[in-house]
Every structure is written in structure tokens, then in C-alpha cells.
Amino acid sequence: MTTSPSSNKTSKETQQRGIVGLANLGNTCFINAGIQAFRHCPEWTLFCKKNGDIENYIKDTTARSAKVVYAYQDLIYSLWAGSGPAYVRPIGFYDQLKVLVKGTLYESFTQRTPQDAHEFLVWLLDQMYMGTQKEVDILLPEASSCSDMAFQANKAWKTSFEKQYSPLTDLLFGLFRIQYTCGGCKTIHTRWETFNVLKVSLKKGADGKPLSLEDCISHEYHDEVIDGYACDACKQKHATTKQTTIWRLPKVLLVTLSRFTPIGTRDNMPLVYDGHPLVLDSVFSKESTEPTRVKQYSLFATVDHHGHHMGGHYTAQCYSPVWKRWYLYDDESAYTIEKPRFGVETYIMMFR
């Protein structure tokens, strides 16, 4: 990595450790914004800065996913070591990225064409998750000490992660409960599904005005009727009600707004949100007693998309856990801001 002085006029307040930009190497703003946002997650940054912690989890240092972890680690070292006004040229990270995605579905990340910051961020987090896995013992509580549904949830968690546990497991992953109620015999079939991103569509209310972020999240979990569902209990096909609820949330919650539609257009509905902490109790399973049900989730970063569905520009707004201030990262530039802005540009939101 190479560090260069920033060309933007920055106040003395921003001349602080870690407040540095990332050089755009040619349509790489989608990479820069995603990295700037996630590096402000203190738990993962501290983990990456402790070499001993990483070495305890990486089994094969030659694996593709391990190389992603090391490349990310090197980059955030450079970013947090620098002091603004300055920027880092992430040449080492980008060169490593070109090697790692060659011949894969993600080779387009290095083709210097407009890309999706959400797609890159999910790829990066998946690679770091796979690169820091090891087998652990996840103990189940005694069946008599909790409800049957809670025991099933714990068992599903154990099955999903015991053989591939990562420090990112508890940090980033939550658990959905999905239930199908047969319209004929009324049997309820339950399955469990892990997730590391909540995808949310922005909606309008009956009055034609955009709904709040909390209401949009609640709308994602309304009951859905499926026609012709084959019930394993009565062996018949009936209209069946599907209900998806949250059983547990991760420590760090990533919310991606569905800005890009299946037909290739961009949803320019403004986000109705003022930066207040979220409590998502209303979309939890009624039986869940997980502590995250009542936790407040505070925003610490956003990735914002400026433009249209054919291209545009990405920036990040981040709350520094060191300086307790908000900053705007726009490729090479880093600015102090009084508070984050939300609107049609808001794309990815990160809470903890």
C-alpha cells in the first residue's frame, strides 16, 4: 500500500489517525465505499489487527479465502495507521483481488466497469468468513431448560456453524424461523435459515407517502399465501400460509435497501429515517427470548449510491469509534460531517 497526501482542503479536526481516503484505481468506488464502511466495525477491525487471533482460525494460508483475509488485514492496517488529510493507494489489495476473482463469477470486480457495492461487500464478507473457520463444540442447553422451539433454534444454529465456526458467525449472522401452515390439516412445518444481510424494499403507505425504515422492515415479514403447497403431513396440496420471522439478530446488522429492481431500473424512493437506534422486536418470533430482541442497534456506517441503474458513484458515511465523529469518505477525500444524511442515495446501512 502507498499513502499520499490528500488534495482536498480538510479542516484541522479531520487531521486525525485513521481518517484517510482510498484512491480510485478506475471505477473502484464500489470497493472503496464498502471497505471504508466495514472497517469502522470495531470488533472485526480489532480482530484483524491481532495477528495471533487470525492465525488461530486460518487453517490453510494458501487458500483463496485466507488470502482475502490477509489482503484486507494489510489494507486496514494502512488505513488506520495513516493520518488525514491523506489517502491510501490500495494497489496491493487490488492486485490480489485480480488474482483471487480470476475465472470466477466475480471477475467483473476488476474490469474497471460500474459494479454493485452490495455484491462486492457480500463477496468480501463471505470470503473472510470462509477464511477464518474452524470446528468448535457448540453446547446445546438441556431440553428441559427451554421451550421446544428454543431447543430447535439452538439445534439449527449448532448444525449450521459447529463445523465451520468463525469469529464472524456471532458478529454477522442471524437466524430466521420460517413456518408453513397447511390450509387443509393445519399442520405447521418449521425450518430455520441463517442470514448475514437483511434486504429491505422501500414502500409507500396508504396515503402515498414513503413508510419509515422500521415499517418497511416490518412489511418484509408479512404472511404470504402459497398456492398448491405439498403438505408432508396430509399428503395433499393446499393453499398454505408462509410466515418468516427473526429468531435472533447478529451483533452487527447489515441492512441493504433494494435499490435495483429485477427489471434493471433503480428505485429512487427516499429513505425515511433520521439516524435513531433501531429495536426490531416487532419482527421477532413471538416465542423468541433471544437478548437481541430488545437490543438497540445504532447506525455506524452507510454506503451511498449516487446516480442511476447504469452507473453512478459510491461514497460512505462512517462513525469513527476512535474520534466519536461522523466522516464522509469519497474515494481520496475524507471530510468531517455533523451527522449522516439519508435519502434516495442511501443503499447499505450498518448497525451494531
C-alpha positions, 0 to 999 in steps of 0.5 A: 500500500502507498499513502499520499497526501490528500488534495482536498482542503480538510479542516484541522479536526479531520487531521486525525489517525485513521481518517484517510481516503482510498484512491480510485484505481478506475471505477473502484468506488464500489470497493472503496465505499464498502471497505471504508464502511466495514472497517469502522466495525470495531470488533472485526477491525480489532480482530484483524489487527491481532495477528495471533487471533487470525492465525488461530482460525486460518487453517490453510494460508494458501487458500483463496479465502485466507488470502482475502483475509490477509489482503484486507488485514494489510489494507486496514492496517494502512488505513488506520495507521495513516493520518488525514488529510491523506489517502491510501493507494490500495494497489496491493489489495487490488492486485490480489483481488485480480488474482483471487476473482480470476475465472470466477463469477466475480471477475467483473470486480476488476474490469474497471466497469460500474459494479454493485457495492452490495455484491462486492461487500457480500463477496468480501464478507463471505470470503473472510468468513470462509477464511477464518473457520474452524470446528468448535463444540457448540453446547446445546442447553438441556431440553428441559431448560427451554421451550421446544422451539428454543431447543430447535433454534439452538439445534439449527444454529449448532448444525449450521456453524459447529463445523465451520465456526468463525469469529464472524458467525456471532458478529454477522449472522442471524437466524430466521424461523420460517413456518408453513401452515397447511390450509387443509390439516393445519399442520405447521412445518418449521425450518430455520435459515441463517442470514448475514444481510437483511434486504429491505424494499422501500414502500409507500403507505396508504396515503402515498407517502414513503413508510419509515425504515422500521415499517418497511422492515416490518412489511418484509415479514408479512404472511404470504399465501402459497398456492398448491403447497405439498403438505408432508403431513396430509399428503395433499396440496393446499393453499398454505400460509408462509410466515418468516420471522427473526429468531435472533439478530447478529451483533452487527446488522447489515441492512441493504435497501433494494435499490435495483429492481429485477427489471434493471431500473433503480428505485429512487424512493427516499429513505425515511429515517433520521439516524435513531437506534433501531429495536426490531422486536416487532419482527421477532418470533413471538416465542423468541427470548433471544437478548437481541430482541430488545437490543438497540442497534445504532447506525455506524456506517452507510454506503451511498449510491449516487446516480442511476441503474447504469452507473453512478458513484459510491461514497460512505458515511462512517462513525469513527469509534476512535474520534466519536465523529461522523466522516464522509469518505469519497474515494481520496477525500475524507471530510468531517460531517455533523451527522449522516444524511439519508435519502434516495442515495442511501443503499447499505446501512450498518448497525451494531 
